[in-house]
Amino acid sequence: MYFERKHYLQQLINGQGNGMVKILTGIRRCGKSFLLFDIFRGYLLRNGVSDDHIICAQLDDLQYEELRDAHKLLDYVNSRIVHDGRVNFVLLDEVQMIDRFVELLLTLLHIKDLEIYVTGSNSKFLSSDVVTEFRGRGDEIRLHPLSVSECLQGNGLTFEETLKQYFVYGGLPQVVMQVDDERRQSFLKNIIQTTYIKDVVERNRLKNPDGINEVIRTIASSIGGFTNPKRIADTFRSTVHVNMAETTIRQYIGHLQNAFLISPATRYDIKGRRYIGAECKYYFEDVGVRNALLNFRQFEKTHIMENLIYNELCSRGFSVDVGMVELWERADCGRKNHSKIEIDFVVNRGAERVYIQSAYSIEDEAKRLQEIRPFRNVGDSFAKVLIVYDDIYSYHNEEGVLIMGLKSFLTNENVF
């Protein structure tokens, strides 16, 4: 199988000549190295860049171990630059393994006729202090696991077969390329402990690996629901009789976010135009990793679908929150009852905004009305979309809500 990653390749191409370090970030094993060293390097070679003008170093490879020193890597790059007036491309993999990497990259930017592309697997690589040090000279390109649409282009399966497999095993390229379910399950279970959890424990010098395992499994079992460190601490005390401080849980969640394993969706008061409360929803960067953490036993299609939609929106460049709207309804006694109801996603990109509800099925009329009901209280004219699992023809109802199938949403980036 070969996955072209055209969307990300175009971002790398568009970054040429912008005077910035192009930084590929994302969860381990999502394909950053392949994108940079195979797809992008291949593009350069096909478009007239000679091989001696491409300087490569994969820093997680032992043969490049000595180049993890900033001065040695700088000497290495300088010794290979061809000074003939043409651009030289520097491709560095896992650059966070270099001591003083920020200083190194800023130094390389001062060299004429040099385009710099790097990868990193830890979002601390672009935390506020590092961004400040880059002084606006870093251009982040966030790479996600394969989308359903990307899998469909490379695996030779139908959409229905692809989606069924994706719901269980997700989109990590090496998982998608496995030949059967047994190997997919084995790969996912192995990578969680030998790569993801190990990286988090070692990078943050954690003394309690069992603790972060408990936290990530608890989050995995509650996707689609609001939570916070206090609620997780209460769950530990009541279900596994473990006392863990809220501050520790908060730190663990931060470590998991820094490793790109999970992402938060914060509650947003639509009419009040403000973020509210300490609770949020956490979604997994890859649903296969989430399912493997629970040994493929806790499989709720409604929540997996919601996680999948969230990931797709993020990969398309949207920022995604959970919407809350006020609802006033007259009770039988004549009094008005006040409540707040949820809209699954408030989606923003520049001046664009879309409100989205995810529903596995709306065959029942009461369920359809329940899903559309929050839209009536938004109070603005931005697009409102209800996505259902079934493959249906897209249509607007009498209230202007676009109702569409999951297939249409996943296979058409310009669907709304």
KELOSE-983352 format. One record per residue: residue in three letters; x, y, z of N, C-alpha, C, O in turn. Coordinates in pm, whole numbers, plus 32768, in hexadecimal, padded with zeros to 4 digits. Example, Ala and Ser with C-alpha at 12.3 -4.5 7.8 and 13.67 -1.06 7.14 Angstrom:
<recs>
Ala85277DC7830C84CE7E3E830C85287EB6830C85907EB4834E
Ser85057F1F82C485577F9682CA850A80038313853D80728324
</recs>
This chain:
<recs>
Met80537F8980008000800080008057807D800080C38080803C
Tyr802780E37FBC807081627FB9800B81D37FCD7FA981DD7F83
Phe8022822580307FC882928050800E8316802F807883348067
Glu7FD483637FD6801983D77F9D801E84507FFA807684A47FEB
Arg7FC3845B80587FBE84CC80B77FC48552806D801185AB8093
Lys7F73856080057F7A85D57FAE7F6386587FF87FA486BD7FDC
His7F07865780577EE786D080A27F62870580EB7F7B877E80EC
Tyr7FAC86AB8128802286D48175809886F3811980E6874E8135
Leu80A686A880AD810F86C6804C80FF875380178160879D8008
Gln8083877A7FFA806B88007FC58091886B802B80C288D58004
Gln807C885180AB80A488B08112813C88BF8116816F892D8129
Leu818488508104821788578100824688A7808782A388F78090
Ile820488908016822788D87F9B820B896E7FAC825C89C37F87
Asn8197898C7FE481708A197FF581CE8A64805381D88ADE804C
Gly82138A1C80AB826A8A5C810B82F08A8880D183398AD28112
Gln83118A5C805983928A81801F839A8B18800D833E8B587FDA
Gly840B8B4E803784258BDC802383E68C39808983EC8CB38079
Asn83A98C0180F483688C59815583C68C8881C4839C8CCF821F
Gly84468C5F81BC84A88C8D821E84978C5382A984CB8C8B830A
Met84508BE382B484338BA7833684618B16833984758AD782D1
Val84718AE283B384888A5383C484028A0D83B783A68A2B8402
Lys83F789B0835A837C89638349838188EC83A983D98897839E
Ile832188E8840783278887847582B18828846D823E884F8483
Leu82CE87AA844D82688742844B8259870884D682B986D3850E
Thr81E28712850F81C986DB859381598674858B8110866F8528
Gly814C862385F380E185C185F78107854A864A817B85398670
Ile80A584F6866680B8847E86B6812084228675812C841D85FB
Arg816B83D986C781CB83798691818483158638811382EB8653
Arg81C782EF85CE819A8289856D812382B6851880DC826284E1
Cys810E8339850C80A2836684B380D4837F84258085839F83CD
Gly81588371840D818C837B838681DD83F6836781F1841882F2
Lys820F843B83CF825C84B683B782DD849A836A82FC84E0830A
Ser83268434839583A584158353838F83EC82C283D984178269
Phe8329839A82AA830D836F822182E683E681CA831083F08157
Leu829584408202826D84B681B782E6850B819282F0853B8121
Leu8341851E81F083B2857681D8841C85358180844B85738120
Phe844184B9819E84B5847B815C8492842B80E084E98411808D
Asp8415840380D283ED83B8805B8396840E7FFE83B884237F8A
Ile8328843F803382CB84887FDD830485107FB5830A85307F3E
Phe832E85628018835F85E87FF783E585E27FB083FB862B7F4F
Arg8440858D7FDE84C285807F9B84AD85507F0B84EF85807EAE
Gly845184F07EF9843384C27E7283FE85317E1A8421853A7DA4
Tyr83A885857E54837385F87E0983E686547DDE83E986807D6C
Leu844286717E3984B386C87E18850586907DA5852986D87D48
Leu8523860E7DAC857685CE7D45852F85D07CBD856E85E57C55
Arg84AC85BB7CC0846185BB7C42845586457C06843986547B8F
Asn846986AB7C57845787357C2984DB87817C2084DF87FA7C34
Gly854687397C0185C287797BDB862687957C49869087CD7C2D
Val8609876F7CC6866B87827D3186C887097D2F869B86977D3A
Ser874B87217D2387AB86B27D1E87C0867A7DAA87B086C07E0D
Asp87E585FB7DB087F385B57E30885A85F67E8B884B85F37F05
Asp88C586317E50892C866E7EA4890086F27EE08949872F7F2F
His888787207EBC884F879A7EF887E787797F6487A187D27F93
Ile87DE86F97F8A878186CE7FF387D486918064881286288052
Ile87D586D080D7882686A6814987C9866881B1877186AC81E6
Cys87DD85E881CD8781859E822387C5856B82A2883B854982A0
Ala87798566831087A78526838B872D84F883DA86DB85498404
Gln8724847483ED86B8843C843F86F2842384CB873783C084E2
Leu86D3847D8526871B848485A586F3841A86098734840D8671
Asp868983CE85EF8669835E864686AE82DE8617869B82738651
Asp86FE82E985AD874D8279857887D9827D85B7881882E785BE
Leu8809820A85E4888A8206862988FC823A85D5895D8270860B
Gln88F4822C85528963825A84FE897282F2850089D8832884D6
Tyr890883388531891083CA853C891983F785CE8902846C85ED
Glu893B839B8627893983BA86B68993843086D9896D84858729
Glu8A0A8436869E8A6784A186C18A34852A86938A60859186C6
Leu89D6852C863289A185AA8600893685E4865B88FE864E863E
Arg8918859F86CA88BA85D7872A88F9864A877988B6868C87C8
Asp89798660876489BD86D5879A89AF8747873489CC873686BE
Ala898187BA876389618828870889D9885486B589CB886D863D
His8A4F885D86F28AC6888B86A98AEF8826863D8B16884D85CF
Lys8AE687A6865D8B0C874085FA8AA9873D85868AD0872A8513
Leu8A2A875085A689C78752853989DB87CE84E189CC87C68467
Leu89FB883E851D8A1488B784D08A8B88A384728A8688CB83FE
Asp8AF5886584A58B69884884518B4487E983DF8B7187F9836E
Tyr8AF1878584008AC58723839D8A7A8768832B8A94874E82B5
Val8A1C87C0834D89CE880782E88A28886182948A2088618219
Asn8A7E88AF82D78AD7890B82908B3288C3822F8B5088F681C2
Ser8B60884A82558BBD880081FF8B7A87C981828BBE87A48123
Arg8AF687C381818AAE878781118A6287ED80BB8A2687C78056
Ile8A64886A80E18A2188D080908A6E88E5800E8AE888F6800D
Val8A2488E47FA08A5F88FF7F1D8A4589937EFD89D289BC7EEF
His8AB089E17EF38AA38A717EDC8AAA8A8E7E468B138AB47E11
Asp8A398A7D7E048A358A977D7389C08AF17D4D899C8AFA7CD8
Gly89858B347DB289158B8D7D97888D8B4B7D9A88278B8F7D95
Arg888D8AC57DA0880D8A7E7DA887EE8A5E7E3A88468A5D7E90
Val876D8A447E5487418A2A7EDD876D899F7F0A8763893E7EBF
Asn879D89977F8787B889197FCA874788FE802E871789598072
Phe871C8881803586B0885C809086E988078102872C87A380EB
Val86CE8832817E86F987E981F5867F87A38230861D87E58254
Leu8683871D8239861586CE826E8646868882ED869E863282E6
Leu860E86AC83608638867683E085C2863384248557866E8432
Asp85D585B6844F856B8568848D857F8562852485EF854D8553
Glu851285748570851285708603857885D3863C85D085AE868A
Val856B8651861385CE86B7863485CF86D986C98630871386FA
Gln856586B58713856486D287A285CE868087EC85E886998862
Met860B861E87A9867585CE87E786FB861887E9875B85E78826
Ile8702868D87A8877E86DB87A687808739881E871D877C883B
Asp87F0873E8863880187A288CB8800882D888B883E88428822
Arg87BA888B88C987B58916889A8783891F880987BA896987B7
Phe871C88D387EB86EE88CD876086B68952872F86C0897086B8
Val867B89A2878986458A23875E86B58A7C872B86A88ABA86C1
Glu87218A83877687938AD5874B87CB8AA286C787EF8AF1866F
Leu87D28A1F86B9880789E6863D87B18A0F85C687E68A3A8560
Leu872E8A0185D286D68A20856286D98AB4853F86D68AD884CA
Leu86E08B0985A486E98B988588876D8BB9854487738C1184EE
Thr87D78B71856988598B86852788538B5B849588888BA0843E
Leu88128AEA847A88078ABA83F087B78B1C839A87D08B298322
Leu87578B6083D787088BC2838B875D8C35835587378C7682F4
His87CE8C4D839488258CBC836988798C9782EF88B98CEE82B3
Ile88798C1682C988CB8BEA8259887E8BFE81D6880B8BD481CA
Lys88BD8C3C8177887E8C5C80F8885F8BDC80A988A88B7980B1
Asp87F28BE1805C87CA8B74800287B38AF1804D87D98A86801C
Leu87758AF880C287598A81811186C48A7E8135868E8ADE816C
Glu86838A0F811585FA89F6813F85FD898681A88639891D8191
Ile85BC899E821A85C98942828B8542890282AA84DF894782C0
Tyr8540887D82AC84C9882F82CE84EE87CE833C855187858330
Val849F87CB83A784BF87738418843F8730844A83D1875E842E
Thr845086C2849383DF868084D583F8867E856C846A8685859A
Gly838B867585B783918668864783138623867982A786368641
Ser832085D386E482AF85848714827785B58798821F857487D0
Asn82A6862387CB827A8655884D824986E3883B829387388808
Ser81CD8700886481998786884C81DD87EF88A181CA8866888A
Lys822E87C68905827F8829894C82E3886988EB831788D68904
Phe82FB88268880834E88598813831A88DF87E28366893287AF
Leu829788F487F2825C897287C7820D89B2883881A989F6881E
Ser8237899E88B481F589DF892482158A748923826A8AA088D5
Ser81D28AC0897681DB8B51896E82698B86897C82908BE58938
Asp82B78B4789D483408B7A89E483968B61896983E88BB58945
Val83848AEE892883D08AD088B083A58B29883D83F88B5A87F0
Val83218B3E883082F08B9787C7832A8C2387D9834F8C648778
Thr83338C50885683708CD2887284018CD48844842F8D37880B
Glu84498C68885E84D58C63883684E48C62879E85458C988768
Phe84838C25875884888C2686C684698CB0868C848B8CCD8619
Arg842A8D0486DE840A8D8C86B383BE8D8E862E83DD8DDC85D4
Gly835B8D35862483098D3185AB834D8CF18534831F8D0184C3
Arg83BA8CA8854B84038C6B84DB83E68BD584CD84298B91847F
Gly83848BA48516835E8B17850B82D48B0884CD82758B4884FA
Asp82C68AB3846782498A9B8420821E8A0B843A825389AE83FE
Glu81BD89F984968193897284BB81358936845380D689778427
Ile815188B9842D80FA886B83D680D487EF8426812687958439
Arg805A87EA8455802E877E84AD7FFE8707845B7FA08712840C
Leu80418697846E801F861D84267FCC85C2847F7FED85AD84F4
His7F60858E84487F07853384907F1384A784547F47849783E6
Pro7EE28441849A7EDA83BC845B7E8783C283DC7E45842683C0
Leu7E8C8359838F7E3F835283147DAB836983307D7583338390
Ser7D6C83B882DC7CDB83C882E47C998352829D7CDB83048259
Val7C17834682AF7BCE82DE82677BDF82EF81D17BF1828D8189
Ser7BD8836B81A27BE6838681147C70835D80E17C7B83258073
Glu7CD98378812F7D60835081067D6E82B981047DAD828280A9
Cys7D35827581677D3981E281687CF581AB80EC7D25814C80AE
Leu7C8681E580C87C3781B780577C8581C07FD47C71816F7F7A
Gln7CDF82237FCA7D2E82357F507D9E81CF7F417DD381BC7ED4
Gly7DC2818D7FB07E3681357FA87E1F80A47FCC7E7880517FB7
Asn7DA9808180047D9B7FF880367D4D7F9A7FDC7D497F217FF7
Gly7D0F7FCD7F737CC87F777F157C437F447F477C077EED7F07
Leu7C117F767FB97B927F497FF17B237FAA7FCD7B3D80197F9F
Thr7AA87F807FE27A367FD97FD07A30803B80457A75802A80AA
Phe79DE80A2803779D0810180A5799A80BA812179CC80D0818F
Glu79348066811078F780228182795B7FC981C9795F7FC78244
Glu79AD7F7F817D7A137F2A81BA7A7D7F7D82027AA97F5B8270
Thr7AA37FEC81C37B08804581FD7AD6808182807B1F808482E3
Leu7A5B80B2827F7A2380F282F77A15808E83697A3480AE83DC
Lys79E78017834A79D87FB083B17A5F7F9183F17A687F84846B
Gln7AC67F8583A17B4D7F6983D57B827FE184237BC17FD1848B
Tyr7B68805983F07B9B80D3842E7B5E80E984B87BA381148514
Phe7ADD80CC84C77A9A80DD85487AE0808D85B67AE080B5862A
Val7B1A801D85927B5A7FC685F67BEF7FE286027C237FE88671
Tyr7C347FF385907CC67FF685927D05807D856F7D7E808C8577
Gly7CB480DE85487CE8816385327D3C817184B47D2F81228457
Gly7D9481D984B37DD881FD84387E6F820984407EAB824A83EA
Leu7EB081CE84A47F4281CC84A17F6F817C84277F42810B8415
Pro7FC781B483D37FE981718355801680E083657FED808A8317
Gln806980C483C9809A803B83D9802C7FDB840580357F6383EC
Val7FC5800F84467F527FBC846B7EFE7F9E83EF7ED47F2D83D9
Val7EE5800583A07E947FF583287ED37F8F82C97E8C7F478282
Met7F597F8882C77F9E7F2E82697FA77E9F829B7FD47E488250
Gln7F7E7E8383177F7F7DF983477F197DA582FB7EB37DDA82CD
Val7F337D2482EE7EE27CD282947E667C9682D77E0C7C688291
Asp7E5F7C96835D7DE97C5E839E7DD37CA084267E297CE98457
Asp7D5F7C8584607D397CC684DE7D967C9F85517DB47CF285A7
Glu7DC27C2385537E1B7BF885C07E9B7C4A85C37EC97C73862E
Arg7ED47C63854E7F4F7CB285477F337D4585687F867D8885A6
Arg7EC17D7785407E9F7E0285607E937E1485F87EC77E748630
Gln7E4D7DB786397E3E7DC086C97EC47DB4870F7EE07DFF876D
Ser7F167D5786E47F997D4387217FF07DBF871380347DE78772
Phe7FF07DFB869D80427E72868580177EE486E1806B7F248720
Leu7F947EFC86E97F627F6B873A7F817F5787CE7FAE7FB38811
Lys7F687EDF88017F837EC6888F80177ED688AE803C7F098918
Asn806C7EAA885280FC7EB38867812D7F438864817D7F6B88B8
Ile80FE7F9188038130801A87F3810680748867814C80D48888
Ile8095805588A5806780A8891580CD80A5898680F1810D89BD
Gln80FB802E89A9815680238A1B81E9803A89F4823380798A3F
Thr82128009898182A08012895D82C680988920833C80BB891D
Thr826480E388F18283816588B2823E81D788FB8280822E8932
Tyr81B981D888FD8170824C89308183825F89C681B182C889F2
Ile815E81FA8A14816A82088AA781FC82128AD0821F82628B28
Lys825281C48A9282E081CA8AB2831982558A978364828A8AE9
Asp82F582918A26832383188A0682F6837D8A6F834583D18A9C
Val827783758A96824283D38AF8828883C38B7E82AC84258BBE
Val829B83478BA882DC832B8C29836D835C8C298399839E8C87
Glu83B6833C8BBF844383618BBA845683F88BA784AC84348BE8
Arg840784348B4F841984C28B3283FA85188BAD8439857F8BC3
Asn839984EB8BFD836E853A8C7083A285028CF4838085328D60
Arg83F7849A8CE98437845D8D5F83D184378DCA83E084588E3F
Leu836983F38D9E82FF83CB8DF9832A83528E4B836A82F68E17
Lys830583538EC8832A82E58F2182BA827E8F3082CD82168F6F
Asn8247829D8EF781D382458F08819182288E81812982628E61
Pro81CC81CE8E32819081AE8DAF810281798DBB80AF81908D63
Asp80E481318E28805D80FC8E3A7FF7816D8E437F8581608E15
Gly802081DD8E7F7FC5824D8E8F7F9982878E0A7F2282A08DF6
Ile7FF7829D8DB07FD182D98D2F7F8582748CD97F33829C8C86
Asn7F9F81F48CEC7F4F818E8CA87EBE81938CD77E6281878C86
Glu7EAA81A58D587E2281AF8D8E7DDB822A8D567D6682238D33
Val7E2382998D4F7DE683158D1F7DBC83098C8D7D4C832D8C69
Ile7E1582D68C397DF482D18BAB7D85826C8B907D3582818B35
Arg7D7F82008BDD7D1281A08BCA7C8C81DA8BF97C2481C08BBD
Thr7C9082298C637C1682688C927BE182CA8C2A7B6982D08C11
Ile7C3C83188BEE7C1383758B847BDE83288B0C7B7C83518ACD
Ala7C1F82B98AEC7BF382688A7A7B6582348A8E7B1982278A2E
Ser7B4182168B097ABB81DF8B237A51824B8B2979DA822B8B35
Ser7A7882CB8B217A1683368B327A1483998ABE79E484098ACF
Ile7A4783728A487A3E83CE89D679AB83EB89BB7956839389C8
Gly7990846789967905848F898178C384C489FE785084F089F8
Gly790A84C08A7178D184F28AED792D85588B2D79A785528B1D
Phe78F485B68B747944861C8BB7798D85E08C307957858B8C77
Thr7A07860F8C447A5285E28CB87AB8864C8CDD7ACB86AE8C95
Asn7AF986388D4F7B65868F8D7D7BB686428DE47B8D85D48E0B
Pro7C2886768E127C7A862C8E727C2F86038EF07C4685968F24
Lys7BD786588F227B8C86358F9C7B3385BD8F847B2D85628FD7
Arg7AED85BD8F147A94854D8EF67AE484CC8EE47AB984618F11
Ile7B5684D48EA47BAA845E8E937BDC842C8F1B7BDE83B38F34
Ala7C0584898F727C3384628FF87BC3841D90457BDA83BA908A
Asp7B48845190387AD68413907B7ABD838790457A9C832B9090
Thr7ACC83768FC17ABA82F28F837B20828F8FBA7AFD821D8FD9
Phe7B9D82BA8FC77C0482618FFE7BE18235908C7BEF81BF90AE
Arg7BB4829290DC7B96827091677B20820F91727B1F81B691C7
Ser7ABD8221911C7A4381D191277A4B814A90E17A0980EB910B
Thr7A9A814190757A9A80C490267B15806D903C7B087FF29044
Val7B8A80A990477C04805890597C46807290DF7CB1803D90FD
His7C0480C791337C3480E291BA7CC4811391BB7D1780E9920C
Val7CDF8170915D7D6381AD91547D558243916C7CFE82849132
Asn7DA9827991C17DAA830991D97E18834A91857E8E832C9196
Met7DF083A2912C7E4F83EA90D97E2A847D90DC7DB684A090C5
Ala7E8A84D390F87E70856291057E42859D90817E7085749016
Glu7DE785FF90897DB8864390117E2A86868FC57E2C86868F4A
Thr7E8886BD900E7EFA86FF8FCC7F4B869B8F7B7F7A86BA8F0D
Thr7F5B86238FB07FA485BA8F677F5985928EE97F9685838E7F
Ile7ED685828EF47E84855D8E807E8B85CB8E177E9585AF8D9F
Arg7E8686488E437E8F86B88DE47F1486B68D9A7F1986CF8D21
Gln7F8086988DE28004868F8DA38008861C8D3E803E862A8CD1
Tyr7FCE85A98D647FCC85368D097F8085568C897FAB85338C1C
Ile7F0E85998C987EBF85BE8C217F11861B8BC77F0E860D8B4D
Gly7F5A86798C047FB086D18BB5801B86848B6B803986A38AF7
His805586208BAC80BB85CD8B69807F85828AF280BE85788A88
Leu8006854E8B027FC485058A967FA285618A217FAB853989AD
Gln7F7B85DD8A407F63863F89D67FE5866489907FE886718916
Asn8050867489DC80D1869789A18103862B8941814B864988E2
Ala80DC85AF895C81038540890480A1852D889180AD84CE8845
Phe803E858888857FD98584881C7F7E850A88267F3E84E687C3
Leu7F7684CA88997F1F845588A77E8C847F88B67E34843C8880
Ile7E7284EB88FD7DEA851B89117DE485B188F87E4985F788FC
Ser7D6B85E188DC7D54867188C97CD38697890F7C7486488912
Pro7CCC871089487C528739898E7BF4878889337C1F87CD88D7
Ala7B75877C894F7B0F87D389157ACA8817898A7A8A87D589DC
Thr7AD6889B89937AA988E88A077A1A891889F579EE89328985
Arg79D189228A63794689528A5E794389E88A3E798C8A378A7A
Tyr78EE8A0C89DE78E48A9789B278538AC389B677FC8A868979
Asp783B8B2F8A0077B68B6B8A09779E8BBD898977DB8C278977
Ile77468B8C893377358BC988AF76FD8C5688B877328CB28878
Lys76958C6A8907765A8CF0891076B08D4D896476BB8DC48946
Gly76EC8D1889CE77428D6A8A2377CB8D8189E878158DD78A18
Arg77ED8D34897F786D8D3F893A78E38D37899A793C8D8C899B
Arg78E28CCD89EC794F8CBC8A4A795D8C278A6B78FE8BDA8A5D
Tyr79D48C008A9579EB8B788AC279BB8B6B8B5179CB8BC78BA1
Ile79818AF98B7179448AE88BF579738A688C3879858A008BF8
Gly79878A718CBB79A289FB8D0C7A2A89BE8CF77A7489E38C9C
Ala7A4A895F8D4E7ACB891D8D4A7AC688988D007B2D885C8CE3
Glu7A4D886A8CE07A4087E88C9E7A4F87F68C067A2E885E8BCD
Cys7A81878E8BC97A8887898B377A7E86F78B0B7A7E869C8B5E
Lys7A7586E38A8B7A78865D8A537B0386438A1A7B41869C89E2
Tyr7B3285C88A297BB185A389ED7B99853C89807B4F84DC8991
Tyr7BDA8553890E7BD184F7889E7C5C84C1887E7CC085058893
Phe7C608447884B7CDF8408882B7D09842A879C7CB7842C8740
Glu7D898444878C7DC0846187097DAA83ED86AA7D9C84018631
Asp7DA5837486DF7D8C82FE868D7D2A82A486D87D45827E874A
Val7CBA828186997C55823186DF7C8581A286F37C56815E874E
Gly7CE1817286A07D1780ED86B47D6780E487357D5E8081877C
Val7DB5814C87537DFF815187D17D9E815188457DB4810A88A8
Arg7D33819F883A7CCE81A288A67C93811888BB7C8980EC892E
Asn7C6C80D388517C2E8050885F7C907FE988987C697F9588E9
Ala7D0D7FF1886F7D727F9388A07D8B7FA689357DA37F44897D
Leu7D86802389647D97803D89F47D2E7FF58A467D477FD08AB9
Leu7CB97FE08A0D7C4B7F9C8A527C3E7F0C8A247BD77ECC8A38
Asn7CA97EDA89E57CAE7E4F89B77C3C7E2C89587C0F7DBA8953
Phe7C0E7E90890C7BA57E8188A67B237E4D88E17AD67E09889D
Arg7B0A7E6B89617A937E3889A47A257EA089B379AE7E7E89B3
Gln7A4A7F1F89C079E67F8989D479D87FD589527A2380338937
Phe79787FAC8903796F7FDE887A78E5801A886278887FD4883C
Glu78D9809E8878785A80E388627864812F87DF78B0818F87D3
Lys78168104877D7820814086F777FE81D486F87837822186AB
Thr77A281FE874F777E828B875377F582E1877B780C834A8740
His784182B587E078B383028811792A82F987B17974835A879F
Ile793D8284877479A882778711798E82D2869A79E983128667
Met791182D8866E78EC832F85FF790683C186237939840D85D0
Glu78E483E8869C78FB847186C9798F849286CA79B884FE869E
Asn79E2843586FB7A72844786FD7AA9845386707B0184A58655
Leu7A74840186167AA18402858B7A81848885487AD484BF8500
Ile7A0984BC856079E2853E85277A3C85AC855F7A6986038514
Tyr7A5585A985E17AAE860B861F7B37860B85DC7B6C867485B9
Asn7B71859485C97BF5858A858B7BF485BE84FC7C52860184D1
Glu7B8B85A084B37B8285CD84297B7D866584227BBD86A283CD
Leu7B3186A1847B7B278733847E7BAE8772849F7BD587D58461
Cys7BF5873985007C79876D85247CDA876184AF7D2787BE8495
Ser7CD786F184697D3386DE83F97D15873F83867D6D875B8335
Arg7C9B8771837F7C7687D383177C96886283427C7888C082F9
Gly7CD1887283B67CFE88F683E17C9C894484347CB089BB844B
Phe7C30890484627BD0894884B77BFB8941854A7C3C88E18573
Ser7BD589A585977BDA899986297B51896986557AEB8993861E
Val7B4E891186B97AD288CB86DB7AB688D687717B0988B087C4
Asp7A42890A87937A138912881D798E88C788297953889E87C5
Val796288B688A678DE887F88C0788288F388E2789F8941893C
Gly781388FF889B77B9897088AF77528959891C772188E9892E
Met773389C2896576C889BE89C976678A3089AB76928AA28998
Val75E68A1389A875818A7A899175188A7289FF74F98A078A32
Glu74E18AE68A2374778AED8A8773F28AC68A4A73D58AE389D6
Leu73A18A848A99731D8A5A8A6B72B68A7D8AD572C28A578B49
Trp72518AC78AAA71E08AE78B0271648AA28AC9713E8AB98A57
Glu71278A4F8B1B70B08A078AEE70428A148B57705C8A128BCF
Arg6FC78A228B276F558A328B826F2689A98BB26F0689518B61
Ala6F2289998C336EF3891C8C6D6E5A89188C706E19897D8C54
Asp6E2188A58C926D8F88968C966D4F88F78CF76CDD89218CE2
Cys6D96891B8D616D5E89758DC66D628A078D996D2F8A5F8DDF
Gly6D9E8A218D246DA68AA88CF16E288AEE8D0C6E458B558CCF
Arg6E778AB88D676EF88AF48D856F5E8ACF8D196F518A678CD7
Lys6FC28B258D08702C8B088CA870A18AC48CED70D28AF38D54
Asn70CC8A568CB471418A108CE871BD8A378C9871B88A448C1D
His72288A498CDE72A68A728C9E730989FE8CA2731989BD8D09
Ser734B89E68C3273B4897E8C2D741989A48BC1740289FE8B71
Lys7488895E8BC174EB896F8B5774F988EB8B0D750488818B4A
Ile74F988F48A8B7507887B8A3A7581888889E075B488F589C7
Glu75AE881789B3762F880E896F7620880388D875C687BF88A5
Ile767A884788927691882F8803771987ED87F9777B8821882F
Asp7720877B87B7779A872B87BA7816877C8798787B877587DF
Phe781087C9872B7887881186FF7865889D86CD780B88B0867B
Val78AF88FE870078B1898486C77936898F867E79A0898986BB
Val792E899F85FA79A3899185A479C68A17856779728A578527
Asn7A428A42857A7A6C8AC585477AEB8AB984F47B468A6C8514
Arg7AF08B0684887B698B1584377B638B9F83F77B178BB68398
Gly7BB58BFA842D7BAC8C8483FE7B238CBD841B7AF38CB8848C
Ala7AE28CF283B37A5D8D2B83C479EE8CC283B979798CE183CF
Glu7A148C46839779B18BDC838979878BA6841279D88B9E846E
Arg790A8B82841D78D98B3B8493786E8AD9846778198AF98413
Val78718A6184A1780D89FB848577E989B8850A7840899B855C
Tyr776789A0851D773989538591771A88C5856276D588B284FE
Ile774D886285A9774087D7857C770B877E85EC773B8784865D
Gln76AA872D85CA767A86C38620769D863D85E07692862C8566
Ser76C785DE863376E685568605767E84F7863F766784F486B8
Ala763F84A985E675D9844A861475EA83C785C575EA83C8854A
Tyr75F8835A860C760B82DB85C7759182B88573759D82828505
Ser751C82D785A674A282BA855B7435831F8581742E834C85F3
Ile73E08343851F736D8399853A72EF835B84FE729283A184D7
Glu72ED82D584F87278829284C271FD82B08516718E82BD84E1
Asp721082BC859971A282DE85F27189837585ED71E883C385FA
Glu710D83A085DC70EC842D85D07112847B864D714184ED8644
Ala70FD843F86C171218483873E71B6849D874571E185058776
Lys7205843D87157297844E871572C084BF86B57318850E86D6
Arg728184C6864172A1852F85E1728385B8861B72D48614860F
Leu721085C6865C71EC86468699724B866A870B726D86DF871F
Gln72748606875672D2861D87C4735786548791739086AD87D0
Glu7388862087217409864B86EB740086D886AF7460872586B8
Ile739086FA86747381877C8633735D87EA8698737988608682
Arg732087C2870572EE882187697355888A8794733088FF879D
Pro73D4886987B0743388D187DC744A893E8774746589B18798
Phe7441891B86F37458897E868A73F689F3869374188A64866F
Arg737B89D886C473148A3F86C673338AB0872872F68B1A8722
Asn73928A97878173AE8AF987EA74358B3E87D874658B828832
Val74718B2C876374F48B68874B74EB8BFF8739753B8C498773
Gly748B8C2B86EB74778CBB86DC74CE8CFE867574DB8D798679
Asp750D8CB4861A75568CF385AC753E8CA2852C74F88C3D852E
Ser75798CD184BE755A8C95843C75CA8C3D840575C88C1A838F
Phe762C8C18845976948BBF8429765B8B35840875F28B0E843B
Ala76A38AEC83B276738A6A838376618A0883F776AE8A088457
Lys75FB89B683EB75DC8950844F75D288CA8408758A88BC83A5
Val761C8867843B762987E783F67610877484577644877384C6
Leu75C18715842B75AB8699847575E78627842375BD860D83B2
Ile764B85E2845C768D85748417765C84EF8453766384DB84CC
Val762D849783FD75FC84158429765383A783EB769383BC8384
Tyr76548334842A76AA82C783FB767E8292837376D18274831E
Asp75FD8287835E75CB824882E475F18299826875FB8313826D
Asp7605825181FA76258291817A75A482C28139755E827780F6
Ile758683428150750B837C811D752C83EE80BD759B842280BE
Tyr74CA8414806D74D9848C801B74D285068076747C850E80CE
Ser752C85648061752C85DD80B274B38634808F748D863E801A
Tyr7477867180F3740686CA80DA73F9872F814B742A871881B9
His73B7879E8130739888028195730787EE81C172AD87E1816E
Asn72F287EC8244726887E18273722488698271726088CC8245
Glu71A88870829F715B88EB82987195895B82EF717189D082DE
Glu71ED8938834B722C899D83A172B689C6836E72FB8A1583AF
Gly72DE899282FB735E89B682C073D4896582F17446898582D0
Val73BC88FD833F742788A7837074518846830373FC880282C8
Leu74D2883E82E7750687DE82867513875782CA755C874A832C
Ile74CE86F4829674D5866C82CB751D8617826574F5860F81F1
Met758985D6829275DF858E82347615850F82737618850182ED
Gly764084B3821E767B8436824D77108446826B775284A18238
Leu774283ED82BD77CF83F082E2782983E082687894841D8262
Lys77FF838E8209784F837A8190786383FD814578D2841B811B
Ser77F9844B8135780484CB80EE78628529813778B2856F80F9
Phe7858852B81BB78AF8583820A7941855B81FC799785B181E8
Leu795F84DB820779EA84AD82087A2D84B281817AA884BD8179
Thr79E184AA81167A1D84A280917A16852580437A4085297FD0
Asn79E3858F808079D6860E803A79FE867F809879B086A680EF
Glu7A7886B480877AA9871C80E17A5A879D80D67A5687EA8136
Asn7A1A87B5806579D188338051793C8820806078EC8864801E
Val791787C580B8788A87A280C4783A8811810577C1881980F0
Phe787988688152783388DB81897895894C819F786F89B781CD
</recs>
